[in-house]
């Protein structure tokens, strides 16, 4: 019993008083318990962490974080990708040259470039799904049957679906900004200044000139209600009314016009009066 009487009671509440050291005037008192003190400290730490995360996520301060990619880093990454692609092309040409040189020295026939192109094309075709090829073949056959059913003399004016056409790649580069139906209904292809821009299909140049919004621009009208648009060019190589063939040069890449911060091609593809995603029909 004596031991229980001498046991000190457990402290549950605390009080911190602020007193003037000279006049001993009482200024204020703060009362708290263990739980309120713990919750207060936890709330303050949580608010500080959330505030730091918000500053890093929604303000330019995130660029000062070590290792965070800024605009220069992303631009350098695009340029490196273009350089790597160019080096791969050079290496492939040297390998082809050395292989042919070895064949000639061994008395064998050299490999023809057209056979290499056919093998690459066949390899790319095998990557497509069989169901997709069957579907496209059925659509093409149906279109041909409908076009030849009543007018045999109109065979040269047959209209194919856009999926059945073979588009040339307008520019060898990197797609830096993809297609977005509402805010960005076209694609941007980054490439070194002066790179050659090519027509994707046979057609007629319906516009070639300067625009205050897009710089040097060119519009080419193709058959089957297809229109291709090339903007932000450094120089135009064709004039209005001129006929062009698929794969022929039409302009040079640049950064002309407002909003063109780097050298790229603004490319649009229209089908039956509506903008479509070029990546779905052209291999970049």
C-alpha positions in Angstrom: 0.0 0.0 0.0 2.8 2.4 0.8 4.4 1.7 -2.5 1.3 2.7 -4.4 1.0 5.9 -2.4 4.5 7.0 -3.2 4.1 6.3 -7.0 3.9 9.6 -9.0 0.9 10.1 -11.1 1.4 9.8 -14.9 1.5 13.2 -16.7 -1.1 13.5 -19.5 -1.3 17.3 -20.0 1.5 19.9 -20.4 1.6 23.6 -20.3 4.2 26.1 -21.6 4.1 29.6 -20.2 5.8 32.6 -21.7 7.0 35.1 -19.0 9.0 38.3 -19.3 12.4 37.7 -17.6 12.6 41.3 -16.3 9.1 42.2 -15.1 7.9 38.6 -14.7 4.8 39.6 -16.6 2.8 36.6 -17.9 2.6 36.9 -21.7 0.9 33.6 -22.8 0.3 30.0 -22.1 0.2 27.0 -24.5 -1.5 23.8 -23.2 -1.2 20.5 -25.0 -1.2 16.8 -24.6 1.1 14.1 -26.0 -1.3 13.4 -28.9 -1.9 17.0 -29.8 1.9 17.7 -29.8 2.5 14.6 -32.0 -0.3 15.5 -34.5 0.9 19.1 -34.7 4.4 18.1 -35.6 3.2 15.5 -38.1 0.9 18.1 -39.7 3.7 20.6 -40.1 6.1 18.1 -41.6 3.3 16.9 -44.0 2.6 20.4 -45.2 6.3 21.1 -45.8 6.7 18.0 -47.8 3.6 18.7 -49.9 4.7 22.3 -50.5 8.1 21.2 -51.7 6.5 18.6 -54.0 4.1 21.2 -55.4 7.0 23.7 -56.0 8.9 20.9 -57.8 6.0 19.8 -60.0 4.2 23.1 -61.0 7.0 25.7 -61.0 10.2 26.3 -62.9 12.1 25.5 -59.8 12.1 21.8 -60.8 14.8 22.7 -63.4 17.2 23.4 -60.6 16.9 19.8 -59.3 20.1 17.9 -60.1 19.5 15.4 -63.0 16.1 16.9 -64.1 16.0 17.2 -67.9 15.5 20.7 -69.1 14.8 22.1 -72.6 18.5 22.0 -73.5 18.7 18.3 -72.4 15.7 17.3 -74.5 17.0 19.2 -77.5 20.3 17.5 -77.1 18.6 14.1 -76.9 16.8 14.8 -80.2 20.0 15.9 -81.9 21.8 12.8 -80.5 19.0 10.6 -81.9 19.4 12.2 -85.3 23.2 11.8 -85.2 22.9 8.1 -84.2 20.5 7.5 -87.1 22.9 9.1 -89.5 25.8 7.1 -88.1 23.8 3.9 -88.5 23.2 4.7 -92.1 26.9 5.4 -92.7 27.9 2.1 -91.0 25.3 0.2 -93.0 26.7 1.7 -96.3 30.3 0.8 -95.2 29.3 -2.8 -94.3 27.5 -3.1 -97.7 30.6 -1.8 -99.5 33.1 -4.0 -97.5 30.9 -7.1 -98.1 30.8 -6.4 -101.8 34.5 -5.7 -101.9 35.2 -9.1 -100.2 32.9 -10.9 -102.7 34.8 -9.3 -105.6 38.2 -10.3 -104.2 36.9 -13.8 -103.6 35.7 -14.1 -107.2 32.0 -14.0 -106.2 29.2 -11.8 -107.7 28.5 -8.6 -105.7 25.2 -8.1 -104.1 22.9 -5.8 -106.0 21.3 -2.9 -104.1 17.8 -3.6 -105.5 17.9 -7.1 -104.0 18.8 -5.6 -100.6 15.8 -3.2 -100.9 13.5 -6.0 -101.8 14.7 -8.1 -98.8 14.2 -5.2 -96.4 10.7 -4.5 -97.9 9.7 -8.2 -97.5 11.0 -8.3 -93.9 8.9 -5.2 -93.1 5.9 -6.8 -94.7 6.2 -10.0 -92.7 5.9 -7.9 -89.5 2.4 -7.0 -90.3 -0.3 -9.2 -88.9 -1.9 -11.7 -91.3 -5.4 -10.5 -90.4 -4.6 -6.9 -91.2 -3.2 -7.9 -94.6 -6.2 -10.1 -95.4 -8.5 -7.2 -94.5 -6.6 -4.7 -96.6 -6.5 -7.2 -99.5 -10.3 -7.6 -99.3 -10.9 -3.9 -99.3 -8.6 -3.4 -102.3 -10.3 -6.2 -104.3 -13.8 -4.8 -103.5 -12.7 -1.4 -104.7 -11.3 -2.7 -107.9 -14.4 -4.8 -108.6 -16.7 -1.8 -108.0 -14.6 0.5 -110.2 -14.5 -2.0 -113.1 -18.1 -3.3 -112.9 -19.7 -0.7 -115.2 -16.9 1.4 -116.7 -13.9 -0.4 -118.1 -12.5 2.7 -119.7 -12.2 4.4 -116.3 -9.6 2.0 -115.1 -6.9 4.8 -114.8 -9.1 6.8 -112.4 -9.7 4.1 -109.8 -9.9 5.4 -106.3 -8.2 3.4 -103.5 -8.8 3.7 -99.8 -6.1 5.6 -98.0 -5.0 2.4 -96.2 -4.2 0.8 -99.5 -1.8 3.6 -100.7 2.0 3.6 -100.4 3.2 6.9 -99.0 6.8 8.1 -99.2 8.3 9.4 -95.9 8.4 13.2 -96.3 11.5 13.6 -94.1 14.1 11.4 -92.5 14.1 12.6 -88.9 12.6 12.2 -85.4 8.9 12.8 -84.7 9.4 15.3 -81.8 5.7 16.1 -81.3 2.9 13.6 -82.2 -0.6 14.0 -83.5 -3.3 15.2 -81.1 -6.8 15.7 -82.6 -7.8 18.8 -80.7 -4.7 20.8 -79.9 -2.0 19.5 -82.3 -3.7 17.9 -85.4 -0.4 17.4 -87.2 3.1 16.1 -86.4 6.5 17.8 -86.1 9.6 16.1 -87.5 12.9 17.3 -86.3 15.9 17.1 -88.7 19.1 19.1 -89.5 18.7 22.4 -91.3 18.7 22.0 -95.1 17.4 18.4 -95.1 15.4 17.6 -98.1 11.6 17.4 -97.8 9.9 15.0 -100.2 6.4 14.6 -101.6 4.5 11.7 -100.1 2.4 11.0 -103.3 2.1 12.1 -106.9 0.2 15.4 -107.0 0.0 19.0 -107.9 1.2 22.0 -105.9 -1.8 24.1 -105.1 0.0 26.6 -102.8 3.6 27.5 -102.4 4.5 30.7 -100.6 5.2 32.6 -97.4 2.8 32.7 -94.5 3.2 35.0 -91.4 2.0 32.2 -89.2 3.9 29.2 -90.7 6.7 30.6 -92.8 7.4 29.0 -96.2 4.6 26.5 -96.7 3.5 24.2 -99.5 0.2 22.3 -100.1 0.1 19.4 -102.5 -3.2 18.0 -103.8 -3.2 14.3 -104.5 -5.9 11.9 -105.9 -8.4 10.2 -103.7 -9.2 13.5 -101.9 -5.8 13.5 -100.1 -3.9 16.8 -99.3 -0.4 17.0 -97.8 0.9 20.1 -96.1 4.5 21.1 -95.4 5.2 24.1 -93.2 8.1 26.0 -91.5 10.5 25.3 -94.5 13.7 27.1 -95.1 13.2 27.1 -98.9 10.6 25.9 -101.4 11.8 24.0 -104.4 8.5 23.9 -106.3 6.0 26.5 -107.6 2.2 26.6 -107.7 0.7 24.5 -110.5 3.7 22.3 -110.8 3.3 18.5 -110.9 5.4 16.4 -108.5 6.0 12.7 -108.2 6.2 10.7 -105.0 9.6 10.9 -103.4 10.7 14.0 -105.3 12.2 16.9 -103.4 9.8 19.8 -102.7 11.4 21.9 -100.0 14.3 22.2 -97.5 13.9 22.0 -93.7 14.3 25.1 -91.6 12.7 27.1 -88.8 10.8 29.8 -90.7 7.8 31.5 -89.1 6.7 32.3 -85.6 6.9 29.5 -83.0 9.5 27.5 -84.9 12.3 27.3 -82.3 14.2 24.5 -83.9 14.6 23.1 -87.4 11.6 20.9 -88.1 8.9 20.1 -90.5 5.3 20.8 -89.7 3.5 18.0 -91.6 -0.3 17.7 -92.0 -2.3 15.0 -93.9 -5.9 15.6 -94.9 -8.3 12.9 -96.2 -11.7 13.8 -97.5 -11.7 17.3 -95.8 -10.5 16.0 -92.4 -7.1 15.9 -90.8 -5.8 12.4 -90.0 -2.8 11.0 -88.1 0.0 10.6 -90.6 1.8 8.0 -88.4 -1.1 5.6 -89.1 -0.3 5.6 -92.8 3.4 6.6 -93.2 6.4 4.8 -91.7 8.7 7.4 -90.0 
